[in-house]
Amino acid sequence: MQLQQLIEQLDSPAQIEALYRQYPQQFTELFPQVYQRYPEHLLVQIWYQRLFFTQTASTIQAESATQSFSKLIILSIVTTSLMKLPDFWSAIDSSWFYSHFAIEIELSALMIYFLMQRKTNLRFQIFIIAFSVFCFIWSAMLIDTKESDSVFLALIHLPLLFWTLIGLAFCGLGWRLSEMRMQFIRLNAELLIYNSVILLGGMILTALTLSLAELLDSSRGFADWYMKNIALWGWVTSPLLSCFLIEKSLINQYRASAILAKIFSPLFLITVIFYLIALALQHKSLYTDRDFLLTFNLLLLVVLAIVMLSIAENQSNRTLSHIWQWLNIGLIITTLLIDLLALTAISYRLIHYGMTVNRVVVSVSNLLIFIHLIGILYAYIKGLHDRNHYQFIQQWVTEYLPVYSVWTAVVVFILPFLFQFK
């Protein structure tokens, strides 16, 4: 079945039903493209809900809480066991193992959790798992040397590739849809909030447990055992438990990320404005101070995350006042200014100090962010005058995300070869 064949039958419900019954798998895979082209078509909207209703984070009710929680516990135990491989097998160097695999193992657990929760076809699941296994093999092959900047950059970008795989697992067969990608952005904010609260509670519980053990004169050896087993299991389980709680809370349409966006958007705007003023008054140089430039880029990434979260939440509430709309535009403009300053500083360092893998990665990353922000600003300003234009804002924010994933793959798989693993 071809995409055009499906589009031609949009005005015939009977023919659409016949196509679905004849080619159920192809129909499901092609339909996201139809939805992207005709989102206002009533029949398309109905079929979208029929096909992807159980895949949205706010409507997962296929399994009981007990079944989901049981899967979570089993997955957390398996993940913890993988984390303890250096303890089980003395031949594995622990520092090498954790630097290459610790974060990736944790992210893989999240990926598998969403694969188990979503109803996707086997081929889609095999692709995600196979690519994750390839990433693990590639990470093991990378020579861990302090002199190799390209290997170091590949290792720190690998978690971003796994973040892409988590996004695919979360969105399921609807990964092409802007709405599903926007839900994934919201999930990241929710996950940060829930995980921070759970980890804070775990730290308090650990401190109390060790203190009580010390009072009972049984702390000798207990603290070490507790940290290597119970604390490690809690650290591994925390993001999985967060996802479980997020899905249950989203069923009730409660989102902590909405509160986060409302609070921190104005605060970050004020902070960044004062920071730029202080930067101008104190004559700090981004061009010669490398550490200052790195901090500046970190600020850029944080503010960009707040911008995307704010837009994601605004999309779920299209009755915002003009004050909030202009506030978001102000945040986007200040972020653009930060990125522009960073680009000029990086260009200066490239011209005067030569090309290195670090400067290439930072310069291209900043350029990609700059293009993304320009498009967001253009779409947002048009949205001020056209309420129906919000969909274009959402599409620009989400459809640009694969660009970051492709660039991450380049950093991980190609740049080490181009710079001869130096």
N, C-alpha and C positions, 0 to 999 in steps of 0.2 A: 504494500500500500504506500502511495506517495503523499507528500504533504499537500500538493495541489488538489489531489482527489478528495482529501478531507475538507479542504476549504470550500470546494465547489458544492458540497452537500450541506453547508451550514444552515441553509434555509429549509432543510428537509429533515425534521427530527427522526422520521422512520429510517431514512437512509443512514443517518449518523449512528443510530442504534444497530443497524445491520452491519455497518463497518466495524463497530466495536466488537460485536459478537464473532465476526469473521476473523478479525486481526486484533485481539485484545492487547497483546504486548506492544505491537507496532503503534497501535492507536494511543496507548498510554505514553509512549516515548515521544510521539510527534505532537501530542496535544499542547504541551507547554509553548511550542512555537506558534500554534494557533492563538493561544491566549495572549501572547505578546502582541500579536497583530490586531486582534479584535477583542480587547478587554471589555468593551461596552456592549458587546453582543449578548443578548439575554441567554440564548442557548449555550453559548460558550461559557458564560458564568455558571450556569447550572451544571454543565459537564465538568467544569473545573472543580466545583465543590464535590461532585460525585467521585471524581478520580482521586483528589488529593485531600479530601476532608480529614482523613485519619493521619495525614502526614504533617499537618500544621501543629506547632508546639502548643497551641491553645486548645486543641481538641483531642488530645491523645487520651482515649478512654477505653481502648480495645482490651487492655489487660487490667486485671485487678491490681490494686496497690501491693498486695501480698506477692503476686507473681513478679511484678517489676522489682520489688525490693529484694526478693530472693535472687534474681539475676544479678542485681547490684552487688550483693554480698559475695556471691560466687566469683564475679568478675574482679572484685577488690582483693580477694584472697589469692587468685591467680596472679594478678598484677604485683602484689606484695611479694609473692614467691619469686617472680622474675627479678624484682629489685634486689633480692637477697642472693642472687646467683654467686657473687663473689664470696659470700659466706659459705655457700654449699660447695663451691669448687675453688680451691685455693690457687689453682693455676691462673685464674682470672685476676688481673691487676685491678683493684677496686677504683683507683683514681681514673684510670683509662676507661673503665666500664661506665662509671657514672657521668663522666664528661661527654661520652659519646651516646649514651642510651637512656639516661635517667628521665629526662624530660620527654623524650620520644615514647618511652614505655607508658608514661602517665597519659600522654595525649592519645596514644593508641587505645587505651582503655576507654576514653571518652568516645572515640570513633566507633569502637565495637559496641558500646552501649547504645548509641543512636542507630547503628545498623540493626541491632536486635529490636529496637522500638519501632522502627519504620518498616512499612510493608513495601519492599522493593524487590525487583526481580534478581535472580541469582547472578546473572551476568554483571549487573551493576555492583553487587556486593563483592564478587570475585575481583573486579577491576580495582576497587578501593583497597582491598586486603593485599592484592598482589603488588600494587604500587608502594604500599607501606612496607612490605617485606623488602622490596628493592631498596627503599630508603635506608632501612636498617643495614642491609648488606653494604651499601655505599658508605655509610657512616663507619662501619667496621674497617673498610678498605682505606679510609683516609688516614694518612700518617700523621700522628699527633706530635708535631714539633713546634716549639715556641718561636722558631724563626719563620714559620710559614703563615703569612697573613691570609693567603687565599684559603688554606685549610681551616683556619680559625673562623673566617667569615662563613665558609660553607657549613661549619658545625653550628654556628649561632643562627643561621638562616634555616636549617633543617626543621626546627620546630614550627616555623611559619608554613612550610610545606605540609606538615601534619595538621596545622590549623586549617589549611585548604581542604584536606581530606575529611576533617571533622565537619566542615561546612557542607561538603557533598553528602556525607552520611546523614546530617541533620535535615537537609533539604530533600533528600531522596530523589525520586524521578522528577520532582519539580525544581531542580537546581537551576534551571534556566530562568525561572520566574523571578522578577524583581521583588515581588511580595515575599517569597520564601527567603531570599537573600537578606531582605530587611529584617525579617524575623530572626535570622542568624546574628545580625548585628545587635539586636536587642538581647539575644541570648548571652552574648559575650559580656554585656554590662551586668545583666542579672547574675551571671556566673561569678563575676568579680565580687559583687556585693555578698551573695550567699556564701561563697567560699571564704571570704575574709571573716565573716561572722563565725562560721564553723571553726576555722583555724584558731581564731581568738579564744573561743570556748575551749578548744582542745588544749591550747597552751595553758589556760588557767587550770583545767583538769589535771594536766601533767604536773604542774607546779604543786598542786595540792597533794597529788598522789605521792610524789617523791618526798614532800615534806612529812607526810604521815608515816612513810616508810622509815624515814630518818628518826622520827620520834619513837618508833617501835624497835629501833636498833636492828632493822633488817634491810638497811640500805646498801650493805656491802654486796656488790654484784647485781643488786636488783635494778639500780638506776641504769646500768649499762644494758641489761636485758630488756628493760622496759623501753628504752629509746630505740633499740635495734629491732624490736618486734611490735609492741603495741603502738608506739608513737609513729613508726614507719607506716603501719597499717592505717592509722588515722589520717596521715598525710596523703596516702594514696586514695583513701576512700572519700576524702573531703570533696573533691570536684565531682565525683560520681554522685554522692549524696546531694550535692548542690543541684545537679541536673535533675535528679529525681524530684526534689522539692520545687524546683522552678516549674517543671511541667505540671505539677499538681496545683501550684498557685496560679499559673496562667490559665488553667481551666476556669478559675473563678475571676479571671480578667483583672488580677492584681499584678502590677508591675512596679517593683522597686526602682527600676531603671528610669521610669517616668519622673519619679521624685528626684532621682539623681540628676537628670538632665535639667529639670527646673531650677535646682539649687546651684549647680556648678557652672551652668552656662554664663550667667551674669558675673559670678565670682571670678571665673577664668578670664572673662573679657576685661574686667577691672584690673586683675593682676597683670595681664599681658600688657595693657596700656601703660600702667605704672612702670613695668619692667623696661619697656621700650624707651620711656622718658628718662629713666635712671641710666639706661645704657648710653643715651645721647649726652646726658649731663656729665657723666663720669669718664667719657671718652674711652670706653673699653673697646679694644680692637678684636674683631672676629678674624682678622686677616693674619695675625701673627700668633695669637694665643690658641693653641690646638685644643686644650682642655675646655676653654670657654666655648669654642665652636661645637664641641661634642655635647656640652650641656645645652647649648642653644638648639641643637637638633633634637635632643631629648624633649625639650619644651615643645618643639614643633609637633612631634609625634603625639604627645599627650593632648595638646590642643586640637589636633586633627581628630583624635578619638572622641573628644567631647563634641566637636562639630558634627561628626557622623551620628553619634548617639542622639544629639539634639534633633537632627533632621529625622532620624528614625522615629523618635517619639512624636515629632510634629506631624508626621504622616498618619499616625494613628488618631490624631485629633486635628481635623482640618478647620476647626472653628476658632483657631487661635486669634488673639487680638493682634493688631498691627504692631503693638509694642514688642511682643515676643518675636514677631517676624523680623523687625528691624534689629532686635538684639542679636538674632542669629546671623543676620547679614553683617553686623559689626564684628562678630566673632570670626566669621569667614574672612573678612577684609584684614583683620589684624593677623590672622594665621597666614594669609597670603604675604603680608609684609614681612613676617618672620622668615618665611620660606625664601622670599626674594633676597633678603639680607644673607641668609645662609648660602644661597646659590652664588652670590657675588663673592663671598668669602672663599668658598670652595674653588671657584674659577681662579681666583687670585693665587691660591695655593698650588693649583695645577700648573699655572703659567710659570710661577717663580720657583717651585720646588720639584716639578716634574710629576709624571704620572705613576701612581702606585695603585695596587688593587684596592686599598682602603679608600683612596680618593675617588676612584672610578665608581665604587659601590655607593658611596655617600652622594656623589654628584648626580648619578642617574636616579637614585631614590628620591632625592629632593626635586629633581625635574619632573618625575612622575607625579609626585604629590602636588607640585605647582599646577600641572595641567589639570589634575583632578579638581583642585580647588577653583580654578578659573571656570571650569564647566559647572560646578556647583553654584558658584556666585551668579553666573549668567542665568541658570535655570531658576534660581531662587528669586532673582529680580523680576523675571518674567512671571513667576508665580504670584507676585504681589498684585498684579493686574488681572490675573486670570485664575480663578479658583480651581478650574479643571486642569490647570497646568502642573499641579502637584505631582501627578503621575510621572511627568517628565523628570522632575527632580529626583524622584525615587529611582527611576530607571538609570539616570546618570550616576547616582551614588553607587548603585549595586552592580551595574553592568561594567563598571570600571574595575571592580575588585579582581577579576581574573588577570588584569594587567600586572597587579602586584604579585600574584601567584606565579605568572610566567617569569617575571624578573627574579623572583626568589629561586626558581628552578635554574635560571641561568647562573646565579651566584653559586648555587650548590654544585651543579654538575659541569658547567662549562668554564667558568673563570679559573678554577684550579689548574685546568689544562693550559689555558691561555697564558697564565703567569707561571707555568711550570712548577706548580705546587710550592711557590715561594711566598 
